Amino acid sequence: MEFVVYILYSQKADKIYIGFTSDLISRIYSHNNLQKGHTQKYRPWSVVYVEFYNTKIEAMHREKNLKGGQGRAWIHDHLNKGAGFLSA
C-alpha cells in the first residue's frame, strides 16, 4: 500500500490543510463534500502538493514535519514561488 501526504489550499479562506491518506481521491472528496469536519467551512479545496511514501510511519512523520514551523516555512518558500496562492 502507498501513502500520500497532501497539501490542500482554500482560495476562499487563503488557508492550507496538510494531511495524509492511503486513498487520495476519496479523501479529497470527503474534504469537499461531506457534511462534517474542520475543513467544511473553507471549501472548495484544491490539491496543491503531494508526496508519496511506502509506509504509514513515513507519511505520518512527514505530515507532522509539514505542520510544524519549519515545515510551514518550507511550504511557503517552495509552493508560493510562481503560484501566488499563499499570503505573506
TIRO-168758 format. One record per residue (C-alpha): x, y, z; residue in one letter; residue number from 1. Coordinates in steps of 0.2 Angstrom, whole numbers, plus 5000, padded with zeros to 4 digits. Example, Ala and Ser with C-alpha at 12.3 -4.5 7.8 and 13.67 -1.06 7.14 Angstrom:
! residues 2
{site {5062,4978,5039},A,1}
{site {5068,4995,5036},S,2}
This chain:
! residues 88
{site {5000,5000,5000},M,1}
{site {5006,5018,4996},E,2}
{site {5003,5033,5007},F,3}
{site {5001,5051,5001},V,4}
{site {5005,5067,5011},V,5}
{site {4995,5081,5003},Y,6}
{site {4993,5099,5005},I,7}
{site {4976,5107,5001},L,8}
{site {4973,5126,4998},Y,9}
{site {4957,5136,5000},S,10}
{site {4957,5151,4990},Q,11}
{site {4941,5157,4998},K,12}
{site {4949,5157,5015},A,13}
{site {4968,5158,5010},D,14}
{site {4971,5143,5021},K,15}
{site {4981,5127,5019},I,16}
{site {4977,5110,5026},Y,17}
{site {4990,5096,5027},I,18}
{site {4985,5078,5029},G,19}
{site {4990,5060,5024},F,20}
{site {4980,5046,5017},T,21}
{site {4981,5029,5008},S,22}
{site {4966,5035,4996},D,23}
{site {4969,5052,4990},L,24}
{site {4953,5053,4979},I,25}
{site {4941,5048,4992},S,26}
{site {4950,5059,5005},R,27}
{site {4949,5075,4994},I,28}
{site {4930,5070,4990},Y,29}
{site {4927,5070,5009},S,30}
{site {4935,5087,5012},H,31}
{site {4925,5095,4998},N,32}
{site {4908,5086,5000},N,33}
{site {4905,5078,5017},L,34}
{site {4894,5087,5029},Q,35}
{site {4906,5087,5044},K,36}
{site {4923,5091,5049},G,37}
{site {4935,5106,5051},H,38}
{site {4938,5108,5033},T,39}
{site {4920,5110,5029},Q,40}
{site {4919,5129,5031},K,41}
{site {4934,5133,5020},Y,42}
{site {4928,5124,5004},R,43}
{site {4932,5122,4990},P,44}
{site {4949,5114,4992},W,45}
{site {4962,5112,4979},S,46}
{site {4976,5099,4979},V,47}
{site {4992,5109,4978},V,48}
{site {5005,5097,4983},Y,49}
{site {5008,5078,4985},V,50}
{site {5022,5067,4991},E,51}
{site {5021,5048,4990},F,52}
{site {5028,5036,5004},Y,53}
{site {5029,5017,5006},N,54}
{site {5024,5016,5024},T,55}
{site {5011,5024,5035},K,56}
{site {5025,5029,5048},I,57}
{site {5035,5039,5035},E,58}
{site {5019,5048,5029},A,59}
{site {5015,5052,5047},M,60}
{site {5032,5059,5051},H,61}
{site {5032,5070,5035},R,62}
{site {5014,5076,5039},E,63}
{site {5020,5081,5057},K,64}
{site {5035,5089,5050},N,65}
{site {5025,5100,5037},L,66}
{site {5013,5105,5051},K,67}
{site {5027,5112,5061},G,68}
{site {5036,5129,5060},G,69}
{site {5050,5124,5048},Q,70}
{site {5038,5114,5038},G,71}
{site {5026,5128,5035},R,72}
{site {5041,5139,5031},A,73}
{site {5046,5126,5018},W,74}
{site {5028,5126,5011},I,75}
{site {5028,5145,5009},H,76}
{site {5045,5146,5001},D,77}
{site {5043,5131,4989},H,78}
{site {5025,5132,4985},L,79}
{site {5021,5150,4984},N,80}
{site {5035,5154,4971},K,81}
{site {5026,5157,4955},G,82}
{site {5010,5150,4961},A,83}
{site {5004,5166,4971},G,84}
{site {4992,5157,4982},F,85}
{site {4999,5159,4999},L,86}
{site {4998,5176,5008},S,87}
{site {5014,5183,5015},A,88}
